[in-house]
Amino acid sequence: MKIIITGASSGIGRRAAERYIEKGHFVYGIDIAEGTVNDSNYKHFTADIRDKNSLPDITDADILFNNAGVQNSGADIETNLFGTINVTEKYVESNKNLISVLFNASASSVTGQEFAEYAASKAGVAGYMKNTAIRLAPRGITVNAVSFGGVYTESNAPVINDPGCFEKIMDVTPLKRWMTEDEAADWILFLTLVNRSMSGQNLLIDNGEAELNPTFVWKD
Ligand SMILES: NC(=O)c1ccc[n+]([C@@H]2O[C@H](COP(=O)([O-])OP(=O)(O)OC[C@H]3O[C@@H](n4cnc5c(N)ncnc54)[C@H](O)[C@@H]3O)[C@@H](O)[C@H]2O)c1
């Protein structure tokens, strides 16, 4: 299979790219940053998803994983929502053999917790995911979103490396843990490669936070 991943240069996107490649697939990575995956089954494109014209022409992908995102950046809606729409509209049109599209939303899309524009952008992604699922169902394409709670990524280093703050986060996290990038990749690969029957769903995978104790704690 050939997989397009946005935001493939770090964190969840990079780990997912590595895992697809380990399983023998080919990844087209798109990121505003330089590529960080070195493998003959990886091709990198440096592009800003906010700019439609910077997106590369790709026509032979089977899977699209919309992962690129920013948090509390001043451009969360432009990047997470409009950028994701740019990418999706381009590649669902130009890739006739797509079998699945997956969006990396966030638990905040369901709970409304976290930063205001981030939560709004991710709730927008969840709504857009559903619209896309309806439109692509006649082509047999599954379209879903994952809404993760905390993941041990570099982007969360400021709170992970602050023992007092992380202890407060764990106090309100029912399962007393965050997800690893590998676990996130397990969900991503299953939903895009294996799942053929579920579509239009925003899956909340958040260490029990939303259902059992919805409280957002961050650095002062
Ligand atoms: N880390 C978490 O705890 C967590 C939880 C829930 C959801 N998410 C979501 O998962 C996704 C990945 O998060 P991460 O923690 O791996 O973040 P990250 O910062 O490590 O990776 C995001 C990648 O997106 C790229 N990117 C940012 N803006 C871009 C743009 N305009 N055009 C192209 N590429 C751009 C960055 O360069 C980076 O490589 C994000 O959408 C994030 O909102 C993360």
The ligand as an SDF file (V2000), in Angstrom:
LIG
                    3D

 44 48  0  0  0  0  0  0  0  0999 V2000
    0.6550   14.5070   21.2720 N   0  0  0  0  0  0  0  0  0  0  0  0
   -0.5610   14.4030   21.7750 C   0  0  0  0  0  0  0  0  0  0  0  0
   -0.7320   14.1940   22.9980 O   0  0  0  0  0  0  0  0  0  0  0  0
   -1.7770   14.5080   20.8850 C   0  0  0  0  0  0  0  0  0  0  0  0
   -3.0310   14.2190   21.4300 C   0  0  0  0  0  0  0  0  0  0  0  0
   -4.1540   14.3190   20.6210 C   0  0  0  0  0  0  0  0  0  0  0  0
   -4.0200   14.7060   19.2980 C   0  0  0  0  0  0  0  0  0  0  0  0
   -2.7870   15.0010   18.7960 N   0  0  0  0  0  0  0  0  0  0  0  0
   -2.6910   15.3950   17.3890 C   0  0  0  0  0  0  0  0  0  0  0  0
   -1.8220   14.5110   16.7280 O   0  0  0  0  0  0  0  0  0  0  0  0
   -1.1670   15.1970   15.6530 C   0  0  0  0  0  0  0  0  0  0  0  0
    0.3370   14.9970   15.7750 C   0  0  0  0  0  0  0  0  0  0  0  0
    0.7400   15.4830   17.0430 O   0  0  0  0  0  0  0  0  0  0  0  0
    2.2260   15.3130   17.6070 P   0  0  0  0  0  0  0  0  0  0  0  0
    2.1320   15.3940   19.0520 O   0  0  0  0  0  0  0  0  0  0  0  0
    2.8710   14.1440   16.9630 O   0  0  0  0  0  0  0  0  0  0  0  0
    2.8470   16.6980   17.1060 O   0  0  0  0  0  0  0  0  0  0  0  0
    4.2520   17.0850   16.4670 P   0  0  0  0  0  0  0  0  0  0  0  0
    4.3910   18.5480   16.6720 O   0  0  0  0  0  0  0  0  0  0  0  0
    5.3300   16.1870   16.9690 O   0  0  0  0  0  0  0  0  0  0  0  0
    4.0230   16.7570   14.9280 O   0  0  0  0  0  0  0  0  0  0  0  0
    3.2380   17.5680   14.0930 C   0  0  0  0  0  0  0  0  0  0  0  0
    3.9250   17.6670   12.7470 C   0  0  0  0  0  0  0  0  0  0  0  0
    3.1030   18.5040   11.9050 O   0  0  0  0  0  0  0  0  0  0  0  0
    3.9700   19.3780   11.1750 C   0  0  0  0  0  0  0  0  0  0  0  0
    3.2500   20.5780   10.7800 N   0  0  0  0  0  0  0  0  0  0  0  0
    2.8190   21.5820   11.5960 C   0  0  0  0  0  0  0  0  0  0  0  0
    2.2470   22.5470   10.8590 N   0  0  0  0  0  0  0  0  0  0  0  0
    2.3050   22.1450    9.5640 C   0  0  0  0  0  0  0  0  0  0  0  0
    1.8820   22.7200    8.3390 C   0  0  0  0  0  0  0  0  0  0  0  0
    1.3060   23.9230    8.2950 N   0  0  0  0  0  0  0  0  0  0  0  0
    2.1130   22.0320    7.1870 N   0  0  0  0  0  0  0  0  0  0  0  0
    2.7280   20.8180    7.2280 C   0  0  0  0  0  0  0  0  0  0  0  0
    3.1580   20.2410    8.3580 N   0  0  0  0  0  0  0  0  0  0  0  0
    2.9440   20.8940    9.5130 C   0  0  0  0  0  0  0  0  0  0  0  0
    5.0960   19.6840   12.1460 C   0  0  0  0  0  0  0  0  0  0  0  0
    6.2610   20.1530   11.4820 O   0  0  0  0  0  0  0  0  0  0  0  0
    5.3110   18.3360   12.8270 C   0  0  0  0  0  0  0  0  0  0  0  0
    6.2670   17.5300   12.1690 O   0  0  0  0  0  0  0  0  0  0  0  0
   -1.6200   16.6590   15.7480 C   0  0  0  0  0  0  0  0  0  0  0  0
   -2.6620   16.8980   14.8330 O   0  0  0  0  0  0  0  0  0  0  0  0
   -2.1070   16.7780   17.1720 C   0  0  0  0  0  0  0  0  0  0  0  0
   -3.0620   17.7860   17.3230 O   0  0  0  0  0  0  0  0  0  0  0  0
   -1.6670   14.9010   19.5600 C   0  0  0  0  0  0  0  0  0  0  0  0
  1  2  1  0
  2  3  2  0
  2  4  1  0
  4  5  1  0
  4 44  2  0
  5  6  2  0
  6  7  1  0
  7  8  2  0
  8  9  1  0
  8 44  1  0
  9 10  1  0
  9 42  1  0
 10 11  1  0
 11 12  1  0
 11 40  1  0
 12 13  1  0
 13 14  1  0
 14 15  2  0
 14 16  1  0
 14 17  1  0
 17 18  1  0
 18 19  2  0
 18 20  1  0
 18 21  1  0
 21 22  1  0
 22 23  1  0
 23 24  1  0
 23 38  1  0
 24 25  1  0
 25 26  1  0
 25 36  1  0
 26 27  1  0
 26 35  1  0
 27 28  2  0
 28 29  1  0
 29 30  1  0
 29 35  2  0
 30 31  1  0
 30 32  2  0
 32 33  1  0
 33 34  2  0
 34 35  1  0
 36 37  1  0
 36 38  1  0
 38 39  1  0
 40 41  1  0
 40 42  1  0
 42 43  1  0
M  CHG  2   8   1  16  -1
M  END
$$$$
